[in-house]
Amino acid sequence: MAQEDVFKKLVSHCKEYGFVFPSSEIYDGMGAVYDYAQNGVELKNNIKRYWWDSMVRLHQNIVGLDSAIFMHPTIWKASGHVDAFNDPLIDNRDSKKRYRADVLIEEQIAKYDDKIEKEVTKAKKKFGDAFDEAMFKSTNPQVVDYSAKREALHERFAVAMNATDLAELRQIILDEKIVCPISGTANWTEVRQFNLMFSTEMGSVSEGANKVYLRPETAQGIFVNFLNVQKTGRMKLPFGIAQIGKAFRNEIVARQFIFRMREFEQMEMQFFVQPGTELDWFAKWKETRMKWHRNLGFGDDNYRFHDHEKLAHYANAATDVEYKFPFGFKEVEGVHSRTDFDLSQHQKYCGKKIQYFDTERNESYVPYVIETSIGVDRMFLQVMSAAYCEEDLSKDGKKDSRVVLRFPAALAPVKMAVMPLVKKDGLPEKAQQIIDMVKFDYNCQYDEKDSIGKRYRRQDAIGTPFCVTVDYQTLEDNTVTIRHRDSMEQERISIDAIPALLKEKADIGTLLKNL
Ligand code: GAP
Protein backbone atom coordinates (compact mmCIF):
# COMPACT_ATOMS: atom_id res chain seq x y z
CA MET A 1 0.00 0.00 0.00
CA ALA A 2 1.26 3.50 -0.84
CA GLN A 3 2.55 5.36 2.22
CA GLU A 4 0.06 8.20 1.60
CA ASP A 5 -2.80 5.72 1.85
CA VAL A 6 -1.37 4.32 5.08
CA PHE A 7 -1.31 7.84 6.47
CA LYS A 8 -4.92 8.52 5.44
CA LYS A 9 -5.97 5.31 7.14
CA LEU A 10 -4.05 6.24 10.26
CA VAL A 11 -5.82 9.61 10.44
CA SER A 12 -9.27 8.02 10.18
CA HIS A 13 -8.25 5.33 12.67
CA CYS A 14 -7.33 8.08 15.15
CA LYS A 15 -10.85 9.45 14.88
CA GLU A 16 -12.76 6.17 14.74
CA TYR A 17 -11.04 4.69 17.79
CA GLY A 18 -11.10 7.75 20.04
CA PHE A 19 -7.55 9.09 19.74
CA VAL A 20 -7.83 12.47 18.00
CA PHE A 21 -10.85 14.54 16.96
CA PRO A 22 -10.85 17.71 14.86
CA SER A 23 -11.49 20.63 17.22
CA SER A 24 -14.99 22.18 17.21
CA GLU A 25 -16.11 19.52 14.76
CA ILE A 26 -19.86 20.20 15.11
CA TYR A 27 -19.08 23.73 13.87
CA ASP A 28 -17.11 22.30 10.92
CA GLY A 29 -13.77 22.29 12.73
CA MET A 30 -10.81 24.67 12.86
CA GLY A 31 -7.68 24.40 10.75
CA ALA A 32 -4.75 22.75 12.49
CA VAL A 33 -6.41 22.54 15.90
CA TYR A 34 -7.25 19.13 17.36
CA ASP A 35 -8.72 17.58 20.50
CA TYR A 36 -7.37 14.45 22.13
CA ALA A 37 -10.05 11.84 22.77
CA GLN A 38 -10.40 9.19 25.47
CA ASN A 39 -7.58 6.96 24.22
CA GLY A 40 -5.48 9.80 22.80
CA VAL A 41 -5.24 11.61 26.10
CA GLU A 42 -4.01 8.44 27.82
CA LEU A 43 -1.33 7.87 25.18
CA LYS A 44 -0.33 11.53 25.33
CA ASN A 45 -0.06 11.44 29.12
CA ASN A 46 2.10 8.31 28.93
CA ILE A 47 4.44 9.96 26.40
CA LYS A 48 4.74 13.00 28.66
CA ARG A 49 5.39 10.78 31.65
CA TYR A 50 8.14 8.89 29.76
CA TRP A 51 9.80 12.18 28.88
CA TRP A 52 9.32 13.85 32.27
CA ASP A 53 10.61 10.92 34.29
CA SER A 54 13.56 10.41 31.95
CA MET A 55 14.54 14.04 32.54
CA VAL A 56 13.54 14.91 36.08
CA ARG A 57 13.64 11.53 37.86
CA LEU A 58 16.68 10.06 36.17
CA HIS A 59 18.81 13.19 36.51
CA GLN A 60 19.52 14.56 39.95
CA ASN A 61 20.56 17.84 38.35
CA ILE A 62 17.38 18.46 36.32
CA VAL A 63 14.32 20.00 37.95
CA GLY A 64 10.86 20.84 36.63
CA LEU A 65 8.96 24.06 36.05
CA ASP A 66 5.46 25.05 34.96
CA SER A 67 5.56 28.68 33.87
CA ALA A 68 2.57 30.74 32.69
CA ILE A 69 1.57 31.00 29.05
CA PHE A 70 1.18 34.78 29.31
CA MET A 71 4.48 36.52 29.86
CA HIS A 72 5.71 40.08 29.84
CA PRO A 73 5.66 41.25 26.18
CA THR A 74 9.27 42.49 26.40
CA ILE A 75 10.35 38.86 26.75
CA TRP A 76 9.44 38.30 23.12
CA LYS A 77 11.30 41.42 22.06
CA ALA A 78 14.39 40.20 23.93
CA SER A 79 14.18 36.67 22.54
CA GLY A 80 13.94 37.98 18.97
CA HIS A 81 10.48 36.59 18.31
CA VAL A 82 8.82 39.98 17.71
CA ASP A 83 11.31 40.92 15.00
CA ALA A 84 12.42 37.62 13.56
CA PHE A 85 9.94 34.81 14.20
CA ASN A 86 8.69 34.95 10.64
CA ASP A 87 7.80 32.60 7.83
CA PRO A 88 8.31 33.62 4.20
CA LEU A 89 4.89 33.33 2.56
CA ILE A 90 3.87 33.22 -1.08
CA ASP A 91 0.37 33.17 -2.63
CA ASN A 92 -0.81 31.53 -5.80
CA ARG A 93 -2.92 34.09 -7.66
CA ASP A 94 -5.10 31.48 -9.36
CA SER A 95 -6.02 29.21 -6.44
CA LYS A 96 -5.72 32.06 -3.88
CA LYS A 97 -3.90 29.55 -1.66
CA ARG A 98 -1.04 30.62 0.59
CA TYR A 99 2.17 28.60 1.04
CA ARG A 100 5.45 28.82 2.90
CA ALA A 101 8.08 29.56 0.27
CA ASP A 102 10.73 27.62 2.23
CA VAL A 103 8.45 24.57 2.51
CA LEU A 104 7.75 24.58 -1.24
CA ILE A 105 11.49 24.50 -1.87
CA GLU A 106 12.16 21.89 0.81
CA GLU A 107 9.50 19.68 -0.78
CA GLN A 108 11.25 20.10 -4.11
CA ILE A 109 14.53 18.97 -2.49
CA ALA A 110 12.69 15.99 -0.99
CA LYS A 111 11.44 15.09 -4.48
CA TYR A 112 15.06 14.70 -5.64
CA ASP A 113 15.71 12.53 -2.55
CA ASP A 114 12.72 10.36 -3.45
CA LYS A 115 13.93 9.96 -7.02
CA ILE A 116 17.38 8.90 -5.79
CA GLU A 117 15.80 6.50 -3.29
CA LYS A 118 13.64 4.94 -6.03
CA GLU A 119 16.67 4.29 -8.24
CA VAL A 120 18.54 2.74 -5.31
CA THR A 121 15.60 0.49 -4.39
CA LYS A 122 15.27 -0.66 -8.01
CA ALA A 123 18.98 -1.46 -8.22
CA LYS A 124 18.96 -3.23 -4.85
CA LYS A 125 16.28 -5.57 -6.12
CA LYS A 126 18.16 -6.18 -9.35
CA PHE A 127 21.61 -6.86 -7.88
CA GLY A 128 20.63 -8.50 -4.59
CA ASP A 129 23.44 -9.20 -2.10
CA ALA A 130 26.13 -7.99 -4.50
CA PHE A 131 24.71 -4.46 -4.41
CA ASP A 132 27.14 -1.73 -3.33
CA GLU A 133 25.01 1.33 -2.54
CA ALA A 134 27.84 3.84 -2.19
CA MET A 135 29.37 2.78 -5.50
CA PHE A 136 25.98 2.87 -7.24
CA LYS A 137 25.23 6.37 -5.98
CA SER A 138 28.56 7.72 -7.15
CA THR A 139 28.50 6.13 -10.62
CA ASN A 140 24.94 5.71 -11.87
CA PRO A 141 24.44 8.63 -14.33
CA GLN A 142 20.79 9.19 -13.40
CA VAL A 143 21.52 9.26 -9.67
CA VAL A 144 24.60 11.45 -10.14
CA ASP A 145 22.45 13.92 -12.12
CA TYR A 146 19.70 13.98 -9.46
CA SER A 147 22.29 14.40 -6.69
CA ALA A 148 23.97 17.30 -8.46
CA LYS A 149 20.65 19.07 -9.00
CA ARG A 150 19.65 18.45 -5.40
CA GLU A 151 22.92 19.80 -4.04
CA ALA A 152 22.82 22.91 -6.23
CA LEU A 153 19.25 23.66 -5.16
CA HIS A 154 20.05 23.01 -1.52
CA GLU A 155 23.04 25.35 -1.63
CA ARG A 156 21.11 28.12 -3.36
CA PHE A 157 18.24 27.76 -0.87
CA ALA A 158 20.57 27.88 2.16
CA VAL A 159 22.22 31.06 0.89
CA ALA A 160 18.84 32.74 0.26
CA MET A 161 17.50 31.74 3.69
CA ASN A 162 20.67 32.90 5.46
CA ALA A 163 20.44 36.28 3.77
CA THR A 164 16.61 36.42 4.17
CA ASP A 165 16.59 37.14 0.43
CA LEU A 166 12.86 36.93 -0.34
CA ALA A 167 13.24 37.83 -4.04
CA GLU A 168 15.72 34.98 -4.48
CA LEU A 169 13.35 32.51 -2.75
CA ARG A 170 10.67 33.46 -5.29
CA GLN A 171 13.16 33.12 -8.14
CA ILE A 172 14.11 29.62 -6.97
CA ILE A 173 10.42 28.63 -7.01
CA LEU A 174 10.10 29.96 -10.58
CA ASP A 175 13.35 28.40 -11.78
CA GLU A 176 12.44 25.01 -10.33
CA LYS A 177 9.02 25.29 -12.03
CA ILE A 178 7.26 24.62 -8.73
CA VAL A 179 3.50 24.85 -9.24
CA CYS A 180 0.56 25.22 -6.85
CA PRO A 181 -0.86 21.73 -6.15
CA ILE A 182 -4.41 23.12 -6.39
CA SER A 183 -4.30 25.30 -9.53
CA GLY A 184 -1.31 23.65 -11.15
CA THR A 185 0.05 27.07 -12.15
CA ALA A 186 3.20 29.02 -11.31
CA ASN A 187 1.34 32.33 -11.06
CA TRP A 188 3.04 33.35 -7.80
CA THR A 189 2.97 36.64 -5.85
CA GLU A 190 6.04 38.18 -4.22
CA VAL A 191 7.34 36.49 -1.04
CA ARG A 192 6.43 38.31 2.22
CA GLN A 193 7.43 37.84 5.84
CA PHE A 194 4.68 36.83 8.27
CA ASN A 195 5.07 36.78 12.08
CA LEU A 196 3.87 33.54 13.64
CA MET A 197 2.96 34.79 17.10
CA PHE A 198 -0.67 35.09 18.17
CA SER A 199 -1.39 38.23 20.16
CA THR A 200 -4.21 39.38 22.38
CA GLU A 201 -4.83 42.14 24.93
CA MET A 202 -4.51 41.95 28.67
CA GLY A 203 -6.44 44.32 30.93
CA SER A 204 -9.49 46.39 30.04
CA VAL A 205 -9.35 49.05 27.35
CA SER A 206 -10.17 51.79 29.89
CA GLU A 207 -7.14 50.79 32.01
CA GLY A 208 -5.02 50.88 28.90
CA ALA A 209 -4.69 47.39 27.53
CA ASN A 210 -1.34 45.75 26.97
CA LYS A 211 -0.57 43.67 23.92
CA VAL A 212 0.48 40.20 25.05
CA TYR A 213 1.47 37.12 23.07
CA LEU A 214 0.55 33.49 23.38
CA ARG A 215 3.98 31.92 23.85
CA PRO A 216 5.38 30.34 20.68
CA GLU A 217 7.78 28.17 22.73
CA THR A 218 7.97 27.18 26.39
CA ALA A 219 11.73 27.81 26.54
CA GLN A 220 11.52 31.51 27.42
CA GLY A 221 9.57 30.69 30.60
CA ILE A 222 12.61 28.67 31.65
CA PHE A 223 15.14 31.40 30.82
CA VAL A 224 13.29 34.10 32.74
CA ASN A 225 13.09 31.80 35.78
CA PHE A 226 16.76 30.79 35.63
CA LEU A 227 17.79 32.81 38.70
CA ASN A 228 14.68 31.86 40.71
CA VAL A 229 15.27 28.15 40.21
CA GLN A 230 19.05 28.32 40.60
CA LYS A 231 18.83 30.23 43.89
CA THR A 232 15.84 28.45 45.51
CA GLY A 233 17.08 25.03 44.42
CA ARG A 234 20.73 25.90 45.22
CA MET A 235 21.56 24.43 41.84
CA LYS A 236 25.15 24.11 40.69
CA LEU A 237 26.22 24.08 37.05
CA PRO A 238 25.72 22.00 35.04
CA PHE A 239 21.99 21.73 35.70
CA GLY A 240 18.76 21.64 33.72
CA ILE A 241 15.20 22.92 33.93
CA ALA A 242 12.48 20.90 32.21
CA GLN A 243 9.02 22.02 31.27
CA ILE A 244 5.98 20.63 29.45
CA GLY A 245 3.37 23.08 28.21
CA LYS A 246 1.27 24.55 25.45
CA ALA A 247 2.75 26.70 22.69
CA PHE A 248 0.98 28.57 19.90
CA ARG A 249 2.04 29.43 16.36
CA ASN A 250 -0.07 30.88 13.59
CA GLU A 251 1.14 28.28 11.11
CA ILE A 252 0.10 28.98 7.57
CA VAL A 253 1.01 25.65 6.10
CA ALA A 254 -0.96 23.52 8.51
CA ARG A 255 -1.09 20.11 6.93
CA GLN A 256 -0.29 16.53 7.79
CA PHE A 257 -2.76 16.24 10.64
CA ILE A 258 -1.17 16.89 14.04
CA PHE A 259 2.34 17.25 12.58
CA ARG A 260 2.00 21.04 12.35
CA MET A 261 -0.60 22.59 14.60
CA ARG A 262 -1.53 26.09 15.70
CA GLU A 263 -1.95 25.04 19.33
CA PHE A 264 0.43 22.31 20.42
CA GLU A 265 2.48 21.11 23.35
CA GLN A 266 6.23 21.12 23.83
CA MET A 267 8.55 19.24 26.18
CA GLU A 268 11.64 21.39 26.54
CA MET A 269 14.71 21.16 28.70
CA GLN A 270 17.33 23.89 28.98
CA PHE A 271 20.65 22.63 30.31
CA PHE A 272 22.91 25.36 31.72
CA VAL A 273 26.65 24.77 31.45
CA GLN A 274 30.01 26.49 31.83
CA PRO A 275 30.99 28.45 28.70
CA GLY A 276 33.47 26.42 26.67
CA THR A 277 31.93 23.06 27.65
CA GLU A 278 28.79 23.47 25.57
CA LEU A 279 29.84 21.45 22.54
CA ASP A 280 30.70 18.42 24.69
CA TRP A 281 27.29 18.70 26.34
CA PHE A 282 25.66 19.14 22.96
CA ALA A 283 27.20 15.83 21.84
CA LYS A 284 26.06 14.13 25.08
CA TRP A 285 22.48 15.37 24.79
CA LYS A 286 22.32 14.38 21.14
CA GLU A 287 23.20 10.84 22.10
CA THR A 288 20.91 10.80 25.17
CA ARG A 289 17.92 11.95 23.18
CA MET A 290 18.49 9.50 20.33
CA LYS A 291 18.68 6.69 22.90
CA TRP A 292 15.35 7.84 24.39
CA HIS A 293 13.71 7.57 20.97
CA ARG A 294 15.27 4.25 19.97
CA ASN A 295 14.42 2.76 23.36
CA LEU A 296 10.79 2.51 22.19
CA GLY A 297 11.80 -0.32 19.88
CA PHE A 298 10.42 1.03 16.61
CA GLY A 299 13.62 0.20 14.68
CA ASP A 300 16.91 2.09 14.87
CA ASP A 301 16.97 2.67 11.10
CA ASN A 302 13.82 4.74 11.29
CA TYR A 303 15.66 7.54 13.10
CA ARG A 304 18.43 9.81 11.94
CA PHE A 305 20.05 13.11 12.81
CA HIS A 306 19.83 16.07 10.51
CA ASP A 307 22.60 18.47 11.51
CA HIS A 308 21.82 22.08 10.65
CA GLU A 309 24.11 23.75 8.18
CA LYS A 310 22.27 27.02 8.52
CA LEU A 311 22.52 27.99 12.18
CA ALA A 312 20.35 30.58 13.90
CA HIS A 313 22.50 33.60 14.77
CA TYR A 314 22.55 32.61 18.48
CA ALA A 315 23.40 28.93 18.01
CA ASN A 316 26.80 27.29 17.59
CA ALA A 317 25.44 23.81 16.86
CA ALA A 318 22.01 22.34 16.13
CA THR A 319 20.52 19.08 15.00
CA ASP A 320 17.10 17.55 14.46
CA VAL A 321 16.11 14.03 15.42
CA GLU A 322 14.12 12.86 12.41
CA TYR A 323 11.76 9.91 12.16
CA LYS A 324 10.66 8.13 9.01
CA PHE A 325 6.98 9.07 8.91
CA PRO A 326 4.74 7.67 6.14
CA PHE A 327 5.40 11.02 4.38
CA GLY A 328 9.19 10.78 4.73
CA PHE A 329 11.91 11.60 7.28
CA LYS A 330 10.75 14.61 9.32
CA GLU A 331 11.82 16.43 12.46
CA VAL A 332 10.46 15.22 15.77
CA GLU A 333 12.88 16.96 18.09
CA GLY A 334 15.55 19.66 18.03
CA VAL A 335 18.76 19.72 20.06
CA HIS A 336 20.35 23.17 20.03
CA SER A 337 23.44 24.74 21.52
CA ARG A 338 22.03 28.23 22.14
CA THR A 339 25.21 29.81 23.63
CA ASP A 340 24.47 32.56 26.20
CA PHE A 341 22.14 34.36 23.80
CA ASP A 342 18.83 34.13 25.66
CA LEU A 343 20.09 34.86 29.16
CA SER A 344 22.25 37.74 27.88
CA GLN A 345 19.33 39.23 25.98
CA HIS A 346 17.08 39.09 29.06
CA GLN A 347 19.87 40.60 31.12
CA LYS A 348 20.04 43.45 28.64
CA TYR A 349 16.29 44.04 28.34
CA CYS A 350 15.32 43.72 32.04
CA GLY A 351 18.39 45.60 33.28
CA LYS A 352 19.15 43.01 35.99
CA LYS A 353 22.18 40.79 36.29
CA ILE A 354 21.42 37.20 35.23
CA GLN A 355 24.65 35.41 36.10
CA TYR A 356 25.96 32.43 37.95
CA PHE A 357 28.68 32.66 40.55
CA ASP A 358 31.05 29.76 40.00
CA THR A 359 32.66 29.02 43.38
CA GLU A 360 35.34 26.81 41.81
CA ARG A 361 36.44 29.41 39.31
CA ASN A 362 35.66 32.27 41.71
CA GLU A 363 33.95 34.28 38.98
CA SER A 364 30.49 35.19 37.69
CA TYR A 365 29.35 34.55 34.15
CA VAL A 366 26.28 34.03 31.99
CA PRO A 367 25.92 30.26 31.52
CA TYR A 368 25.70 28.66 28.08
CA VAL A 369 22.68 26.55 27.21
CA ILE A 370 21.94 23.27 25.49
CA GLU A 371 18.27 22.91 24.66
CA THR A 372 16.35 19.74 23.88
CA SER A 373 12.93 20.53 22.43
CA ILE A 374 10.32 18.02 21.33
CA GLY A 375 6.67 18.42 20.37
CA VAL A 376 4.32 16.15 22.32
CA ASP A 377 1.87 16.03 19.42
CA ARG A 378 4.57 15.23 16.89
CA MET A 379 5.87 12.49 19.17
CA PHE A 380 2.29 11.22 19.45
CA LEU A 381 2.05 11.07 15.66
CA GLN A 382 5.41 9.33 15.51
CA VAL A 383 4.29 6.67 17.98
CA MET A 384 0.96 6.21 16.17
CA SER A 385 2.68 5.92 12.76
CA ALA A 386 5.18 3.40 14.08
CA ALA A 387 2.58 1.34 15.95
CA TYR A 388 -0.10 1.19 13.23
CA CYS A 389 -0.14 -2.17 11.53
CA GLU A 390 -2.59 -3.93 9.21
CA GLU A 391 -2.24 -7.69 9.40
CA ASP A 392 -3.58 -10.32 7.06
CA LEU A 393 -4.67 -13.31 9.15
CA SER A 394 -6.29 -15.32 6.36
CA LYS A 395 -5.96 -19.05 6.86
CA ASP A 396 -7.09 -22.12 4.91
CA GLY A 397 -8.93 -20.00 2.36
CA LYS A 398 -10.79 -18.06 5.06
CA LYS A 399 -10.23 -14.32 4.81
CA ASP A 400 -9.38 -12.48 8.01
CA SER A 401 -7.43 -9.40 9.00
CA ARG A 402 -6.89 -7.04 11.87
CA VAL A 403 -5.61 -3.54 12.58
CA VAL A 404 -3.32 -3.57 15.57
CA LEU A 405 -1.48 -0.75 17.28
CA ARG A 406 1.82 -2.21 18.43
CA PHE A 407 2.57 0.32 21.14
CA PRO A 408 5.27 -0.40 23.67
CA ALA A 409 3.07 -1.69 26.52
CA ALA A 410 4.18 1.14 28.81
CA LEU A 411 2.74 3.74 26.41
CA ALA A 412 -0.52 1.92 25.60
CA PRO A 413 -3.63 3.89 26.60
CA VAL A 414 -5.24 0.78 28.12
CA LYS A 415 -2.91 -1.76 29.67
CA MET A 416 -5.36 -4.58 30.15
CA ALA A 417 -8.94 -5.37 29.12
CA VAL A 418 -10.85 -7.70 31.40
CA MET A 419 -13.69 -9.65 29.80
CA PRO A 420 -16.21 -11.95 31.42
CA LEU A 421 -17.04 -14.83 29.04
CA VAL A 422 -20.76 -14.30 29.74
CA LYS A 423 -22.70 -11.55 31.48
CA LYS A 424 -24.01 -13.76 34.32
CA ASP A 425 -23.20 -16.31 37.02
CA GLY A 426 -20.83 -13.98 38.88
CA LEU A 427 -18.32 -13.65 36.01
CA PRO A 428 -18.82 -9.86 35.60
CA GLU A 429 -18.23 -9.36 39.33
CA LYS A 430 -15.06 -11.45 39.21
CA ALA A 431 -13.82 -9.42 36.22
CA GLN A 432 -14.49 -6.19 38.09
CA GLN A 433 -12.51 -7.51 41.09
CA ILE A 434 -9.47 -7.99 38.83
CA ILE A 435 -9.75 -4.40 37.62
CA ASP A 436 -10.13 -3.17 41.21
CA MET A 437 -6.92 -4.99 42.10
CA VAL A 438 -4.76 -3.03 39.62
CA LYS A 439 -6.72 0.16 38.89
CA PHE A 440 -4.61 2.31 41.20
CA ASP A 441 -1.56 1.73 39.02
CA TYR A 442 -2.87 0.94 35.52
CA ASN A 443 -5.65 2.07 33.24
CA CYS A 444 -7.75 -1.02 32.53
CA GLN A 445 -11.02 -1.54 30.69
CA TYR A 446 -14.01 -3.75 31.40
CA ASP A 447 -15.62 -5.15 28.24
CA GLU A 448 -18.59 -7.53 28.15
CA LYS A 449 -20.20 -6.76 24.76
CA ASP A 450 -20.04 -9.06 21.69
CA SER A 451 -18.08 -12.27 21.16
CA ILE A 452 -14.61 -12.63 22.68
CA GLY A 453 -13.12 -12.50 19.13
CA LYS A 454 -14.74 -9.15 18.44
CA ARG A 455 -13.62 -7.84 21.80
CA TYR A 456 -10.02 -8.86 21.01
CA ARG A 457 -10.16 -6.97 17.70
CA ARG A 458 -11.50 -3.85 19.44
CA GLN A 459 -8.65 -3.96 21.93
CA ASP A 460 -6.07 -4.63 19.18
CA ALA A 461 -7.29 -1.49 17.41
CA ILE A 462 -6.50 0.64 20.46
CA GLY A 463 -3.28 -1.21 21.21
CA THR A 464 -4.17 -2.94 24.49
CA PRO A 465 -1.27 -5.32 25.20
CA PHE A 466 -3.18 -7.79 27.40
CA CYS A 467 -6.72 -9.17 27.34
CA VAL A 468 -7.87 -11.28 30.25
CA THR A 469 -10.90 -13.55 29.97
CA VAL A 470 -12.79 -14.64 33.05
CA ASP A 471 -14.66 -17.94 32.61
CA TYR A 472 -16.27 -20.62 34.77
CA GLN A 473 -12.92 -22.19 35.57
CA THR A 474 -11.85 -18.85 37.08
CA LEU A 475 -14.51 -19.23 39.77
CA GLU A 476 -13.03 -22.62 40.67
CA ASP A 477 -9.26 -22.11 40.56
CA ASN A 478 -8.70 -18.33 40.35
CA THR A 479 -7.01 -18.56 36.93
CA VAL A 480 -7.76 -16.60 33.75
CA THR A 481 -6.83 -16.78 30.08
CA ILE A 482 -4.45 -14.00 29.13
CA ARG A 483 -4.09 -13.15 25.46
CA HIS A 484 -1.04 -11.28 24.18
CA ARG A 485 -1.72 -8.57 21.59
CA ASP A 486 1.27 -9.03 19.28
CA SER A 487 1.60 -12.81 19.16
CA MET A 488 -2.14 -13.41 19.80
CA GLU A 489 -0.99 -16.30 21.97
CA GLN A 490 -3.05 -17.29 24.96
CA GLU A 491 -2.03 -18.83 28.26
CA ARG A 492 -3.62 -19.68 31.56
CA ILE A 493 -2.28 -17.72 34.52
CA SER A 494 -3.24 -17.16 38.11
CA ILE A 495 -5.02 -13.88 38.89
CA ASP A 496 -2.41 -13.30 41.58
CA ALA A 497 0.29 -13.11 38.88
CA ILE A 498 -1.37 -10.18 37.06
CA PRO A 499 0.05 -7.23 39.08
CA ALA A 500 3.62 -8.52 38.67
CA LEU A 501 3.08 -9.11 34.94
CA LEU A 502 1.86 -5.54 34.43
CA LYS A 503 4.73 -4.18 36.51
CA GLU A 504 7.27 -6.11 34.45
CA LYS A 505 5.82 -5.42 31.02
CA ALA A 506 3.63 -2.33 31.09
CA ASP A 507 5.16 0.05 33.58
CA ILE A 508 6.91 3.26 32.48
CA GLY A 509 9.72 2.09 34.77
CA THR A 510 10.47 -0.76 32.34
CA LEU A 511 11.22 1.80 29.63
CA LEU A 512 13.23 4.00 31.96
CA LYS A 513 15.42 1.13 33.17
CA ASN A 514 16.73 0.58 29.65
CA LEU A 515 17.89 4.14 29.19
N1 GAP B 1 12.56 26.24 21.79
C1 GAP B 1 12.99 25.77 20.54
C2 GAP B 1 11.89 25.47 19.62
O1 GAP B 1 10.74 25.79 19.87
P1 GAP B 1 11.39 24.40 17.29
O2 GAP B 1 12.30 23.59 16.40
O3 GAP B 1 10.69 25.55 16.70
O4 GAP B 1 12.31 24.83 18.51
C3 GAP B 1 10.69 22.33 18.69
O5 GAP B 1 10.30 23.43 17.93
C4 GAP B 1 9.76 21.16 18.46
O6 GAP B 1 8.40 21.56 18.68
C5 GAP B 1 9.77 20.62 17.03
O7 GAP B 1 10.81 19.70 16.85
C6 GAP B 1 8.40 19.97 16.93
O8 GAP B 1 8.43 18.68 17.50
C7 GAP B 1 7.54 20.85 17.80
N2 GAP B 1 6.77 21.82 17.00
C8 GAP B 1 7.19 23.01 16.52
N3 GAP B 1 6.21 23.62 15.84
C9 GAP B 1 5.14 22.80 15.88
C10 GAP B 1 3.81 22.85 15.37
N4 GAP B 1 3.36 23.91 14.70
N5 GAP B 1 2.97 21.81 15.61
C11 GAP B 1 3.40 20.74 16.31
N6 GAP B 1 4.63 20.64 16.83
C12 GAP B 1 5.50 21.63 16.62
Residues whose N, C-alpha, C, O or C-beta is under 5 A from the ligand:
A	BS01	GAP	P216 E217 A219 R249 E251 I258 F259 R260 M261 F264 E331 V332 E333 G334 S373 I374 G375 D377 R378
